[in-house]
């Protein structure tokens, strides 16, 4: 399987409460709401959005990824109010090893409702059923208890801690590594 086979035309996925779909330019303002929130961006590798221009630039990057059939995120739309509330994706996909890594971000207003775990379970299902994956992993900064809970609720198991595994916001951070294997 090739990356273009999936990302050449990213499919829309649906759960009980969410629609996972392509990001569009109409999502810029909603993305800016969480992208500019320092609490949301505290543990991620990307910089807090300082202006709508930052967010537009990121959305344009995503649109270019769609156009060229490269790995790109699904937008998370909350069915109840049709709001764009975050993104989730396979941040890396290595078809030759049948493995991928997921990443996600969601607006603070929607934290604690199980929505990110619901989205993660759906793309894990999709990865195993449609992308020929055997292993799916995710990582988070050790202090990020919200992300840890998402991974556990999605059925992932802690493999270990990579001490000083990444530089985030100019500081070496311990990183927790979680995974799920097809059939678990």
Phi, psi and omega per residue, in radians:
X1 nan 2.486 3.133
X2 -1.938 2.696 3.136
X3 -0.995 -0.694 -3.130
X4 -1.095 -0.451 -3.133
X5 -1.045 -0.611 3.140
X6 -1.673 -0.856 -2.986
X7 -1.493 -0.102 3.029
X8 -1.127 -0.522 3.079
X9 -2.620 1.405 -3.058
X10 -0.964 2.112 -3.103
X11 -1.322 2.655 3.013
X12 -1.444 2.335 3.109
X13 -2.047 2.705 -3.094
X14 -2.434 2.480 3.034
X15 -2.148 -3.043 3.135
X16 -1.000 -0.728 -3.030
X17 -1.999 -0.081 -2.986
X18 -2.299 2.678 2.910
X19 -2.075 2.178 3.073
X20 -1.781 2.037 -2.986
X21 -2.524 3.017 3.097
X22 -1.090 2.522 3.020
X23 -1.316 2.516 3.095
X24 -2.273 2.934 3.085
X25 -1.075 -0.416 3.096
X26 -1.179 -0.224 -3.123
X27 -1.561 -0.058 -3.016
X28 -0.976 -0.862 -3.071
X29 -1.132 -0.730 3.108
X30 -1.146 -0.687 3.115
X31 -1.150 -0.664 3.127
X32 -1.071 -0.605 3.140
X33 -0.977 -0.826 3.141
X34 -1.555 -0.528 -3.138
X35 -1.156 -0.442 -3.136
X36 -1.653 -0.002 -3.116
X37 -1.547 2.010 -3.089
X38 -1.112 -0.487 3.090
X39 -1.216 -0.662 3.107
X40 -1.191 -0.702 -3.056
X41 -1.589 0.100 -3.049
X42 -0.979 -0.731 -3.019
X43 -1.887 0.170 -3.091
X44 -1.768 2.892 -3.087
X45 -1.387 -0.387 -3.103
X46 -1.507 2.704 -3.133
X47 -1.369 2.559 3.057
X48 -1.001 2.325 3.133
X49 -1.177 2.228 -3.122
X50 -1.621 -0.347 -3.116
X51 -2.720 2.905 3.058
X52 -1.035 -0.489 3.114
X53 -1.073 -0.707 3.080
X54 -1.031 -0.809 -3.101
X55 -1.171 -0.756 3.097
X56 -1.041 -0.701 3.110
X57 -1.085 -0.706 3.120
X58 -1.200 -0.747 3.106
X59 -1.086 -0.687 3.105
X60 -1.105 -0.692 3.052
X61 -1.010 -0.814 3.126
X62 -1.047 -0.814 -3.128
X63 -1.058 -0.687 3.082
X64 -1.119 -0.671 3.096
X65 -1.089 -0.755 3.082
X66 -1.025 -0.831 -3.079
X67 -1.059 -0.605 -3.094
X68 -1.706 0.136 3.085
X69 1.205 0.544 -3.134
X70 -1.774 2.875 3.123
X71 -0.987 2.255 -3.097
X72 -2.695 2.751 -3.041
X73 -1.402 2.759 2.873
X74 -1.532 2.479 2.937
X75 -1.420 2.504 3.099
X76 -1.774 2.050 3.107
X77 -1.940 2.264 3.139
X78 -1.495 2.058 -3.055
X79 -1.037 -0.653 -3.030
X80 -0.993 -0.672 -3.115
X81 -2.216 0.095 3.124
X82 1.068 0.451 3.137
X83 -1.552 2.500 2.987
X84 -1.397 2.088 -2.996
X85 -2.102 -0.073 -3.140
X86 2.967 -2.976 3.077
X87 -2.384 2.724 3.055
X88 -2.578 2.474 -3.117
X89 -2.838 2.991 2.920
X90 -1.548 1.793 -3.074
X91 -1.225 -0.440 2.960
X92 -2.421 2.602 3.065
X93 -2.492 2.136 3.120
X94 -2.033 1.500 -3.077
X95 -0.981 -0.589 -3.110
X96 -1.169 -0.334 3.109
X97 -1.956 0.027 -3.125
X98 0.960 0.716 3.133
X99 -2.406 2.736 3.122
X100 -2.666 2.870 3.102
X101 -2.195 2.357 3.128
X102 -1.735 2.682 3.046
X103 -2.495 2.717 -3.075
X104 -2.765 2.771 3.023
X105 -2.654 2.503 -3.120
X106 -2.476 2.575 3.123
X107 -1.018 2.390 -3.093
X108 -0.954 -0.579 3.139
X109 -1.018 -0.399 -3.066
X110 -1.887 0.145 3.096
X111 -1.161 2.633 3.021
X112 1.358 0.206 -3.121
X113 -1.901 0.006 -3.119
X114 1.382 0.147 -3.074
X115 -1.236 -0.694 -3.130
X116 -1.181 -0.721 3.093
X117 -1.105 -0.658 3.102
X118 -1.087 -0.778 3.102
X119 -1.141 -0.724 -3.135
X120 -1.110 -0.749 3.111
X121 -1.047 -0.663 -3.121
X122 -1.200 -0.749 3.139
X123 -1.320 -0.448 3.003
X124 -1.115 -0.815 3.086
X125 -0.992 -0.841 3.141
X126 -1.062 -0.764 -3.137
X127 -1.049 -0.773 3.140
X128 -1.241 -0.710 -3.048
X129 -1.471 -0.523 -3.008
X130 -2.076 -0.243 -3.072
X131 -2.016 0.109 3.100
X132 1.072 0.534 3.134
X133 -1.403 2.551 3.049
X134 -1.915 -0.585 -3.098
X135 -2.282 2.339 3.017
X136 -2.236 2.299 -3.123
X137 -2.217 2.927 3.061
X138 -2.675 2.700 -3.136
X139 -2.298 2.709 3.016
X140 -2.653 2.719 3.012
X141 -1.071 2.414 -3.056
X142 -0.908 -0.633 -3.105
X143 -1.345 -0.153 -3.055
X144 -1.453 1.415 -3.072
X145 -1.149 -0.532 3.106
X146 -1.111 -0.794 3.135
X147 -1.174 -0.670 3.079
X148 -0.997 -0.795 3.134
X149 -1.123 -0.672 3.096
X150 -1.013 -0.848 -3.098
X151 -1.108 -0.714 3.119
X152 -1.157 -0.759 3.118
X153 -1.133 -0.459 3.117
X154 -1.432 -0.009 3.083
X155 1.649 0.161 -3.122
X156 -1.498 2.689 3.131
X157 -2.030 2.511 3.094
X158 -1.212 2.189 3.074
X159 -1.647 -0.565 -3.135
X160 2.851 -3.067 -3.133
X161 -2.072 2.205 3.044
X162 -1.567 1.804 -3.086
X163 -1.156 2.244 -3.116
X164 0.884 0.748 -3.016
X165 -1.324 -0.367 -3.128
X166 -2.597 2.671 2.986
X167 -1.710 2.083 3.128
X168 -2.263 2.176 -3.112
X169 0.976 0.681 3.056
X170 1.377 0.159 -3.091
X171 -2.275 2.378 3.046
X172 -1.195 2.254 -3.068
X173 -2.164 2.546 2.981
X174 -1.311 2.420 -3.053
X175 -2.129 2.239 3.057
X176 -1.544 2.342 3.129
X177 -1.944 2.161 3.103
X178 -2.050 2.715 3.077
X179 -2.687 2.873 2.995
X180 -2.447 2.458 -3.133
X181 -1.921 2.481 3.140
X182 -0.918 2.308 3.137
X183 1.699 -0.179 3.115
X184 -1.391 nan nan
